[in-house]
Amino acid sequence: KSGPDYIDPGFHEAATGHPALNLDSWAMHPSLLSHLATEQASDADLLIIESAMGLFDGIRGEPNRSGAASDLAALFGTPVLLVLDVSGQSQTAAAIAYGFAHYDPAIRIAGCVLNRIGSERHRTLCTDAITRIGLPTLGSVFRDPSLILPERHLGLIQATEHPEMNTHIDRLADAMEASIDLEAVFLAAAPFDPPKGSSDHAIPPPGQRIAVAQDAAFTFVYPHVARHWRSAGAEIVPFSPLADEAPPKDCDVCWLPGGYPELHAGRLAVAETFRNGLISFADTRPVHGECGGYMVLGASLEDANGEMHRMTGLLSHQTSFASRKMNLGYRQATLLSDTAIGCKGHVIRGHEFHYSRVIYPGDDEPLALIVDGLGNSIGVSGGRRGNVSGSFFHGIARG
């Protein structure tokens, strides 16, 4: 998956049976991109990179470090299969496809798939126009409401929570097999031979045995981060705060990832074994929380109905999901002290996406100084007290 989207890789894994990962050209150094892509392609017959937003959508910055999928296509020399939503248009689709094909000479458009076709006549009008500009159409997908996935405030309902995921995947597979010339898609692919890469810019494991919260409230660990921790020799030990489990005592660090604690605040508030066990763990070992994990480390969390719930109190801030405000964008953090995510002075690149907000900042030391993807200062972020640290910021790679 191109970009920082953490939900789509879960669907990719559910559909293919193989682990997926994110490739982000802004947050990841090109050598790390090559390293991760080479690993991912090692046992694959076909490597597919799904774009985030449109092909060229990114931010201003260094050349080929915009976060756009086109950066990856240029770096790896991969041909692009252009999926066009043609609802509300017909021959205009050819003008759009022509623009894609000529916008950047480093990008090669191998063909088009037309999505949300309304009728056979609609399909013919679009296909004939695109053929005239010299691009092949490799498939046409007709409008079908049954193919739509449910959503909530942070995007799609995650694959692990979909009540009939396998049935839905089968429905999608049948529709795509009937709509797309899969043999032509395979023939449009090119040999994958990326530049030599390394894992030097990966976030190192914070410990040897890492207790990671894992349940419906804590769902978000970037696959490439967990994979690197394991390849570096660390062991990831899951536990469930919603099941009132404490981090295992034989672990040397605890990681509370992002997720949806705002939807489960009541259960977390009465999970005494989890709360007391985490407090005891933090007496002697590092604890770090990202986004949702940061919210749970605070003193309290206000849910969508305005009800305040006690959290662990390991940090002193308070957060609220009652008065929502979207925070979205790339972040570069310079750490102000040694913590589980890195040492003082280290630079971490990552992403922030949440609707909850801090309603009381507390009196803890800040975790980091942060700037946005364009280098504009945002100020201090997160908090640190003793062995405990956290922020709304999700780390992707070292800067």
Sequence and secondary structure as in RCSB ss.txt:
>XXXX:A:sequence
KSGPDYIDPGFHEAATGHPALNLDSWAMHPSLLSHLATEQASDADLLIIESAMGLFDGIRGEPNRSGAASDLAAL
FGTPVLLVLDVSGQSQTAAAIAYGFAHYDPAIRIAGCVLNRIGSERHRTLCTDAITRIGLPTLGSVFRDPSLILP
ERHLGLIQATEHPEMNTHIDRLADAMEASIDLEAVFLAAAPFDPPKGSSDHAIPPPGQRIAVAQDAAFTFVYPHV
ARHWRSAGAEIVPFSPLADEAPPKDCDVCWLPGGYPELHAGRLAVAETFRNGLISFADTRPVHGECGGYMVLGAS
LEDANGEMHRMTGLLSHQTSFASRKMNLGYRQATLLSDTAIGCKGHVIRGHEFHYSRVIYPGDDEPLALIVDGLG
NSIGVSGGRRGNVSGSFFHGIARG
>XXXX:A:secstr
 BSS SSHHHHHHHHHSS    B TTTS HHHHHHHHHHHHTT S      SSSTT   S STT SS HHHHHHH
HT  EEEEEE TT STHHHHHHHHHHHH TT  EEEEEEEEE  HHHHHHHHHHHHHTT  EEEEEE  GGG   
EETTEE  GGG TTHHHHHHHHHHHHHHHB HHHHHHH          STTS   S SEEEEE BTTEEE  HHH
HHHHHHTT EEEEE TTTT    TT SEEEE EE GGGSHHHHHT HHHHHHHHHHHTTS EEEETHHHHHHSSE
EE TTS EEE   SS  EEESSS   EEEEEEEEESS BTTB TT EEEEEEEES EEEE  SSB  EEEEETTS
 EEEEESEEETTEEEES EEEEE 
